[in-house]
Amino acid sequence: MGAEIQAAVIGAGYWGTNLIRVLHNTDGMWLKAVCDARPEILQEVKARYPQVALTQSYEHILRNPNIAAVLLATPPATHYQLARAALAAGKHVWVEKPLALAYAEGRELVALARDRQRLLFVDETFLYDPLVQQARAIIMTGVLGKIYHVSSERTGMGRIRRDSNVWWNSAPHDLSVLHYLLDVPVIRVSATGHAFLQSRIEDVVWASLRLAGEISAHVYVNWLFPEKKASLVVVGERGMVEYEGRFDKRRLIRSEYCLRQLIKTSRVEAACANLIPIENTDVVEVIHGDRTEPLLLACAAFRDSIVSGEPAPSSGQSSLRTLAALEAGAHSLAQHGMWKDCAA
């Protein structure tokens, strides 16, 4: 593979700590530096990784010619500015989801990466879960028939942010997986939510989506829920695929079903003519996830994309579809559920 790619992690909070750990264990990558504005956080990093350079200055990272890549694990409102500065400085960029908080900003970042011939990678971690990749393969075979609907839920207690709402923090996972599995865009979004804990920062959101091909979907995200869920179900005319993304319970279930069309030949059938019986339903495949961490696979994909120049599934260009749906949902939230078209 050649020389190791020297990289810096920007932001050493909850997710930045995970990135530091995984990057440190990724072959072909060299964690050269960590940047955080909080000195006490840097001291914690130093205790665990004494060989890593530490700085409070992002400019210091950008001016270092040996650092080829930066990984941004900072609040969503900072993504656009920090990514733009890194791309302008000639760095490959990994951005924590979402890519930005506006579709126009995302497009600008994609164009800048193309002009500077640098990789722009969005941390849509679940796209690198082998179970999600297997689900996509199953769907693409056509075994489910025409896709009707997708239902996703992401719930749990905690990780409540002060800087942005549950829609911008949790829904990017579900929307990116939705786009990856079906490979069709979301056209319109209607989202409603409630801010119980903080004024104007929703901690629960319901969203209805209309996708190309007359596919419907719904996304439910909630920071205040007794059960931790990361589930998605794809419903087709002949079968369904269920995905559970919680690390300790990851699995994929494929089911088949058949609806029996009634022929009125008896009084019993005539009485039941308002029903469509399910003739059969069977679980035909259960695949359990292994202990491989999807974030580790994402880091490997980032490395490989830098080396090969080939776009990853979560490239900036691919992530624009997710950003368009997020932006439409945010506008809908602000207007109490009014349907909003996604940017083209």
TAZI-V63707 format. One record per residue. N is the residue number from 1. PHI is phi as a letter, one per 40 degrees, with the letter a starting at -180 (NA if undefined). PSI is psi in whole degrees, -180 to 180 (999 if undefined). D_CENTER is the distance of its C-alpha to the mean C-alpha in whole Angstrom. Layout:
N;PHI;PSI;D_CENTER
N;PHI;PSI;D_CENTER
//
This chain:
1;NA;-17;28
2;g;-164;30
3;c;151;30
4;c;148;27
5;c;117;25
6;c;132;25
7;b;158;22
8;b;139;22
9;c;130;19
10;b;112;20
11;h;114;19
12;b;39;20
13;c;-148;19
14;d;-56;17
15;c;-34;14
16;d;-37;16
17;c;-40;19
18;c;-42;16
19;c;-43;16
20;d;-47;19
21;c;-48;20
22;c;-42;18
23;c;-37;19
24;c;-25;22
25;b;14;22
26;c;117;21
27;d;141;24
28;g;-7;24
29;b;143;23
30;b;112;25
31;c;100;24
32;c;-38;27
33;a;156;26
34;b;135;24
35;b;130;24
36;a;143;24
37;c;-14;26
38;c;113;27
39;c;-33;30
40;c;-33;30
41;c;-41;27
42;c;-35;28
43;c;-35;31
44;c;-40;28
45;c;-44;27
46;d;-38;30
47;c;-32;31
48;c;-30;29
49;b;73;28
50;c;-21;32
51;c;-9;32
52;c;133;29
53;c;144;30
54;b;143;29
55;a;153;29
56;c;0;29
57;b;114;29
58;c;-36;26
59;c;-36;29
60;c;-40;30
61;c;-46;27
62;c;-30;27
63;c;-10;30
64;c;112;30
65;c;-15;31
66;c;-19;30
67;c;114;26
68;c;-21;24
69;a;143;21
70;b;142;19
71;b;115;16
72;c;116;15
73;b;63;14
74;b;170;16
75;d;149;16
76;d;-36;14
77;c;-17;17
78;c;-11;18
79;d;-47;15
80;c;-52;17
81;c;-46;21
82;c;-41;20
83;c;-41;18
84;c;-43;21
85;c;-40;23
86;c;-43;22
87;c;-41;22
88;c;-29;25
89;c;2;26
90;g;21;26
91;c;148;23
92;c;145;20
93;b;129;17
94;b;124;13
95;b;127;12
96;d;143;9
97;c;148;7
98;c;164;8
99;d;-43;10
100;a;-178;13
101;b;10;14
102;a;139;16
103;c;-40;16
104;c;-38;19
105;c;-41;18
106;c;-44;15
107;c;-38;18
108;c;-41;20
109;c;-42;18
110;c;-44;17
111;c;-40;21
112;c;-42;22
113;c;-42;20
114;c;-44;22
115;c;-38;25
116;c;-1;25
117;f;49;24
118;b;154;21
119;c;133;18
120;b;117;15
121;b;131;12
122;b;135;8
123;c;73;7
124;c;77;4
125;d;-39;6
126;c;-18;6
127;c;-17;7
128;b;4;10
129;c;123;11
130;d;-29;14
131;c;-38;14
132;c;-39;11
133;c;-37;13
134;c;-38;17
135;c;-42;15
136;c;-43;15
137;c;-41;18
138;c;-47;20
139;c;-41;19
140;c;-19;20
141;c;-19;23
142;g;6;24
143;c;-24;25
144;c;-10;23
145;g;-161;25
146;c;133;24
147;c;129;21
148;c;-50;22
149;a;151;19
150;b;133;15
151;b;129;15
152;b;146;12
153;b;135;13
154;b;106;11
155;b;167;15
156;i;177;17
157;b;121;19
158;h;-174;19
159;f;42;16
160;c;121;18
161;c;152;17
162;c;-19;20
163;c;-15;19
164;a;163;16
165;c;178;15
166;c;-27;13
167;c;-50;12
168;c;-23;11
169;c;-36;10
170;b;-40;8
171;c;-28;7
172;d;-35;5
173;c;-52;3
174;c;-41;6
175;c;-38;6
176;c;-41;4
177;c;-42;6
178;d;-49;9
179;c;-40;10
180;c;-42;10
181;c;-41;12
182;b;-24;14
183;f;39;14
184;b;150;16
185;c;153;15
186;c;132;15
187;c;-45;18
188;a;153;19
189;b;139;17
190;b;119;19
191;b;137;18
192;b;154;20
193;a;178;20
194;b;143;22
195;b;94;23
196;c;-34;25
197;c;-34;25
198;b;139;24
199;c;126;26
200;g;16;23
201;b;97;20
202;c;134;19
203;b;-2;18
204;a;135;18
205;a;135;16
206;b;134;17
207;b;134;16
208;b;140;18
209;b;145;16
210;b;126;19
211;b;162;17
212;d;150;20
213;g;19;22
214;f;36;23
215;c;137;20
216;b;161;19
217;a;158;16
218;b;145;15
219;b;128;13
220;b;120;14
221;b;137;13
222;a;126;16
223;c;-11;17
224;b;78;20
225;a;136;20
226;c;-21;22
227;b;132;20
228;c;122;17
229;b;148;15
230;a;68;11
231;b;153;13
232;a;136;13
233;b;129;16
234;b;122;17
235;b;123;20
236;b;180;23
237;c;-19;26
238;b;-8;27
239;a;177;25
240;b;153;21
241;b;127;18
242;b;131;17
243;b;131;14
244;b;121;14
245;b;-1;12
246;c;134;14
247;d;-42;15
248;c;-6;19
249;b;27;18
250;c;131;16
251;a;163;18
252;b;130;18
253;b;128;21
254;b;130;22
255;b;154;25
256;b;148;27
257;a;164;29
258;a;132;32
259;c;129;34
260;c;126;38
261;c;128;39
262;c;141;43
263;b;123;46
264;c;94;48
265;b;-3;51
266;a;164;52
267;c;-32;52
268;c;-48;49
269;c;-35;47
270;c;-38;48
271;c;-26;48
272;b;16;44
273;c;-18;44
274;c;4;41
275;b;148;39
276;b;101;37
277;c;147;37
278;c;112;34
279;c;-43;36
280;a;155;34
281;a;130;31
282;b;138;30
283;c;117;27
284;b;-12;28
285;a;132;25
286;b;123;23
287;b;122;21
288;c;140;21
289;c;150;18
290;c;-168;20
291;c;3;20
292;c;131;18
293;c;121;15
294;d;-33;12
295;c;-36;12
296;c;-40;15
297;c;-34;14
298;c;-43;11
299;c;-39;14
300;c;-37;17
301;c;-37;15
302;c;-48;15
303;d;-49;19
304;c;-37;19
305;c;-37;18
306;c;-45;20
307;c;-44;23
308;c;-26;23
309;g;2;22
310;c;139;20
311;c;144;16
312;c;165;13
313;d;-28;11
314;b;36;8
315;c;160;12
316;d;-41;12
317;c;-45;14
318;c;-36;11
319;c;-13;9
320;c;-33;12
321;c;-42;11
322;c;-42;8
323;c;-38;10
324;c;-41;13
325;c;-39;12
326;c;-45;11
327;c;-43;15
328;c;-41;16
329;c;-39;15
330;c;-42;16
331;c;-39;20
332;c;-41;20
333;d;-44;20
334;c;-20;23
335;b;31;25
336;f;42;25
337;g;6;23
338;c;138;24
339;c;133;23
340;b;135;21
341;c;145;21
342;c;147;18
343;c;142;19
344;c;999;20
//
